[in-house]
């Protein structure tokens, strides 16, 4: 599944899994993926997030305010992706294709999150004035990745 994912996108998924464990969730949800993207973001993704004024600490606090945390889940426990996170991962690959990018990076994960507009993660991004269209325009202005 991750053949096309960049090292940073894979790191974002790893960080999402860690956030899921820390928050005591049983599934990797979009908000966990957003935390992972914020932590792993580089280049154009970091630039867009910086422009929006997002930082890991503020988003983490906002997520904790909206999501009920439970006892930490051991990191040895298998944590599956929720249905919405699965859709985000599939959408990320589609976004990469539509932008003419060979690899799926953190920017495509961010676009996938924005596409699941009913999730806590997307709502947090929308509250920072990020939209799917503006993010696509930002990432589409970059050269395709090799």
Residue pairs with C-beta under 8 A, 6 or more apart in sequence:
1 89
2 9
2 10
2 13
4 93
4 96
4 102
4 103
4 104
5 13
5 103
5 104
5 105
6 103
6 104
6 105
6 106
6 145
8 40
8 41
8 42
8 45
8 105
8 106
9 40
9 92
9 103
9 104
9 105
9 106
9 108
9 109
11 36
11 39
11 40
12 33
12 36
12 37
12 39
12 40
12 41
12 106
12 109
13 28
13 33
13 36
14 36
15 35
15 36
15 39
15 40
16 28
16 32
16 33
16 34
16 35
16 36
16 37
17 28
17 32
17 36
17 79
18 36
18 75
19 32
19 35
19 36
19 60
20 27
20 28
20 29
20 32
20 73
20 79
21 72
21 73
21 74
21 75
21 77
21 79
22 72
23 32
23 63
23 64
23 67
23 69
23 70
23 72
24 69
24 70
24 71
24 72
24 73
25 32
25 67
25 70
25 73
25 79
26 73
26 79
27 79
27 80
27 81
27 82
27 85
28 79
28 80
28 81
28 82
28 85
29 67
29 82
29 84
29 85
29 119
29 120
29 121
30 82
30 84
30 85
30 88
30 113
30 116
30 119
30 120
30 121
30 122
31 63
31 66
31 67
31 119
31 120
31 121
31 124
32 85
33 85
33 88
33 109
33 113
33 121
34 59
34 63
34 113
34 121
34 124
34 125
35 56
35 59
35 60
35 63
36 109
37 45
37 106
37 109
37 110
37 113
38 49
38 54
38 55
38 56
38 59
39 56
40 106
41 49
41 106
41 110
42 106
43 107
44 107
44 138
44 139
44 142
45 105
45 106
45 107
45 110
47 138
48 107
48 110
48 130
48 135
48 138
48 139
49 110
52 125
52 128
52 129
52 130
53 128
54 125
54 128
59 124
62 124
63 120
63 121
63 124
66 120
67 120
73 79
81 89
84 116
84 119
87 112
87 115
87 116
88 109
88 112
88 113
88 115
88 116
89 109
89 112
90 112
91 111
91 112
91 115
91 116
92 104
92 108
92 109
92 111
92 112
93 104
93 108
95 108
95 111
95 112
95 115
95 136
96 102
96 103
96 104
96 105
96 108
99 108
99 136
99 139
99 140
99 144
100 144
101 108
101 144
101 145
102 144
102 145
102 146
103 145
105 145
107 135
107 139
108 139
110 125
110 135
111 132
111 135
111 136
111 139
113 119
113 121
113 122
113 125
114 122
114 125
114 126
114 130
114 131
114 132
114 135
115 122
115 132
116 122
117 123
117 126
117 132
